[in-house]
């Protein structure tokens, strides 16, 4: 989305004429800055703040890229968003590690890195899948050995469907309790549609390695042909099942 507003440079920010007096004969540097039609600086501002449940709140302000695309990458996970009509993006990201580098890329080529720290990330087990385009993928988490377990896990899907060539992600989070031994069986489901049936697809599966640290595994697969009668493709051995043992 774009708006036909001209660039605005307030007159009081222009460099003075050569005849203007210089205090104490000092050299003065004047920097030309770009401003929006409302007189707001076009400077991009972003910050990452830890919030509850080991989440990171990402706040972005880019007044001169209203309705613009922002690609966000953190911990091998990626999602594409659109800023609001005022150039604001406010989104919450699950932290997959205690210290997270969040990388932002804007439509004009500007790139920014911010770091968020959330010690509570170690208290959660999180897995994610990331893909590009409008394929519909979903993480399926099946409880093993614990009644009512399904209420303990949560899924969050991030990314704007309006960006047809953007990236989207789904993250499954669980905060383990160790009152008994139990587990979670994980698999991925992809639903073919008229735009992708019969095509080769790829997604990344992100998970903690058994020895610690995050790993991202690229997974390629062929979707069924259109009219083949298969509504869902199930992949069972992409992610390692989760297991929690009673202390």
C-alpha positions in Angstrom: 0.0 0.0 0.0 1.4 3.4 -0.9 0.1 7.0 -0.5 0.7 9.8 -3.0 2.1 12.3 -0.5 5.1 14.4 -1.5 8.2 14.5 0.6 8.1 17.4 3.1 11.1 19.3 4.4 10.2 22.0 6.9 11.8 25.3 6.0 13.1 26.0 9.5 15.4 22.9 9.1 17.2 24.3 6.0 20.8 25.4 6.3 21.2 29.1 6.9 22.6 31.4 4.2 26.3 32.0 4.0 25.8 35.5 5.5 24.4 34.1 8.8 26.7 34.7 11.7 28.6 31.8 13.1 28.9 31.8 16.9 32.6 31.8 18.0 33.5 31.1 14.3 32.6 27.5 14.8 31.9 25.2 11.8 28.3 24.0 11.9 27.1 20.8 10.1 23.5 20.7 8.9 22.0 17.4 7.9 19.1 17.2 5.5 16.4 14.9 6.9 13.4 13.4 5.1 10.0 14.0 6.6 6.6 12.6 5.9 3.6 14.7 4.7 2.7 15.3 8.4 6.2 16.6 9.2 7.3 13.5 11.0 10.9 12.3 10.6 11.2 9.3 8.2 13.7 7.7 10.6 12.9 4.0 11.4 12.6 3.2 15.0 12.4 -0.4 16.4 12.6 -1.9 19.9 12.3 -5.4 21.4 10.8 -5.8 24.9 10.4 -9.0 27.0 6.8 -9.6 28.0 5.0 -12.5 29.8 5.2 -16.2 28.8 8.7 -15.8 27.3 7.5 -13.6 24.5 9.2 -10.6 22.8 7.2 -7.6 21.9 8.5 -6.0 18.6 7.5 -2.4 18.1 8.4 -0.7 14.8 7.7 2.9 13.6 8.4 3.8 10.0 6.3 6.8 9.1 7.4 7.0 5.5 6.7 3.4 4.8 3.1 3.2 5.6 1.5 -0.1 4.7 4.9 -1.4 3.8 6.4 -4.8 4.1 8.6 -5.8 6.9 10.4 -9.2 6.9 11.2 -10.4 10.4 13.8 -13.2 11.2 14.6 -14.5 14.6 16.1 -17.9 15.8 15.7 -19.4 12.3 12.1 -18.4 12.2 10.7 -15.9 9.7 7.5 -14.0 9.1 6.5 -11.1 6.8 4.2 -8.3 8.0 2.6 -5.1 6.7 2.8 -1.9 8.7 -0.3 0.0 9.5 -1.6 3.1 7.7 0.6 5.2 10.0 3.7 3.0 9.5 3.4 1.1 12.8 4.0 -2.6 13.4 3.4 -4.1 16.9 3.7 -7.9 17.1 4.6 -10.4 19.7 7.2 -13.1 18.9 7.8 -16.3 20.9 11.4 -16.4 22.2 13.0 -19.7 21.3 16.3 -18.9 23.1 17.3 -16.7 26.1 19.1 -14.2 23.9 17.4 -13.5 20.6 18.7 -11.4 17.6 15.7 -10.0 15.7 16.5 -8.9 12.1 14.3 -6.6 10.2 14.3 -5.9 6.5 12.2 -3.2 4.9 10.9 -2.6 1.3 13.5 0.2 0.7 16.3 -2.2 1.5 17.0 -0.9 5.1 18.0 -3.6 7.5 18.0 -3.3 11.3 19.1 -5.7 14.1 17.7 -5.6 17.6 18.5 -8.0 20.5 16.0 -9.2 23.1 16.8 -11.1 26.2 14.3 -13.3 28.0 15.6 -15.8 30.6 12.1 -17.4 30.8 12.7 -18.8 27.3 14.6 -21.7 28.9 11.4 -22.7 30.8 9.5 -23.4 27.5 9.9 -26.1 24.8 9.1 -24.6 21.4 9.1 -25.9 17.9 8.4 -24.0 14.7 7.9 -24.4 11.0 8.5 -21.6 8.4 7.4 -21.6 4.8 7.0 -19.1 1.9 3.8 -18.3 0.1 0.1 -19.2 0.7 0.5 -22.9 1.4 -1.4 -23.8 4.5 0.9 -25.7 6.9 0.1 -26.7 10.5 2.0 -28.3 13.4 0.0 -31.1 15.0 0.9 -31.9 18.7 -0.6 -35.1 20.1 -0.4 -35.7 23.8 1.1 -39.0 25.1 0.5 -40.3 28.5 -1.2 -37.4 30.2 -4.9 -36.6 30.6 -5.9 -33.0 29.7 -2.5 -32.3 28.2 -3.9 -30.5 25.2 -4.7 -27.5 27.3 -1.0 -27.0 28.2 0.3 -26.4 24.7 -0.4 -23.4 22.5 0.1 -22.6 18.8 0.7 -19.2 17.2 0.8 -18.5 13.5 2.6 -15.4 12.3 2.8 -13.7 9.0 0.4 -11.7 6.8 -1.5 -13.7 4.2 -1.8 -10.6 1.9 1.9 -10.9 1.1 1.7 -13.7 -1.4 5.5 -14.2 -1.6 6.1 -13.6 2.1 7.1 -16.0 4.8 4.8 -17.4 7.5 5.5 -19.5 10.6 3.7 -21.5 13.1 5.2 -22.0 16.6 4.1 -24.6 19.1 4.9 -23.8 22.8 4.6 -25.8 25.9 5.8 -25.1 29.5 6.7 -28.5 30.8 5.6 -29.7 34.2 7.5 -32.6 35.7 4.9 -34.2 38.0 4.9 -37.3 35.8 6.5 -38.7 32.7 4.7 -37.7 29.5 5.4 -36.6 25.9 4.1 -34.9 22.8 4.1 -36.5 19.3 4.7 -34.0 16.6 3.9 -34.0 12.9 3.2 -31.5 10.1 0.2 -31.3 7.9 0.0 -29.4 4.6 -3.2 -28.7 2.7 -2.9 -28.6 -1.1 -4.9 -25.8 -2.8 -5.5 -24.6 -6.4 -2.4 -22.4 -6.2 0.1 -25.1 -5.2 -1.2 -28.6 -6.0 1.3 -30.7 -7.9 4.2 -28.4 -7.0 7.4 -28.9 -5.1 7.4 -27.2 -1.7 9.9 -26.5 1.0 9.7 -25.5 4.7 12.1 -25.2 7.6 11.5 -27.2 10.8 13.1 -25.5 13.8 13.7 -27.3 17.1 16.1 -27.6 20.0 18.7 -30.2 19.4 19.0 -33.1 21.9 22.4 -31.8 23.0 21.2 -28.2 23.2 21.0 -25.2 20.8 18.6 -24.7 17.9 18.7 -26.5 14.6 16.8 -25.7 11.4 16.1 -28.5 9.0 14.9 -27.8 5.4 12.2 -30.2 4.3 11.3 -30.6 0.6 8.2 -32.5 -0.6 5.9 -32.9 -3.6 2.2 -31.9 -3.1 -0.4 -34.2 -4.8 -1.8 -33.2 -8.2 -5.0 -31.2 -8.4 -8.1 -33.5 -8.3 -6.1 -36.3 -6.8 -8.5 -36.6 -3.9 -5.9 -36.1 -1.2 -7.0 -33.1 1.0 -4.1 -33.2 3.5 -0.4 -34.3 3.3 0.9 -35.6 6.6 4.6 -35.7 7.5 5.2 -37.7 10.7 9.0 -37.8 11.0 10.0 -34.2 10.4 10.2 -33.1 14.1 11.6 -35.0 17.1 8.8 -35.9 19.6 9.0 -34.2 23.0 9.5 -36.2 26.1 9.4 -35.0 29.8 10.4 -37.2 32.7 9.2 -36.8 36.2 11.9 -35.4 38.6 
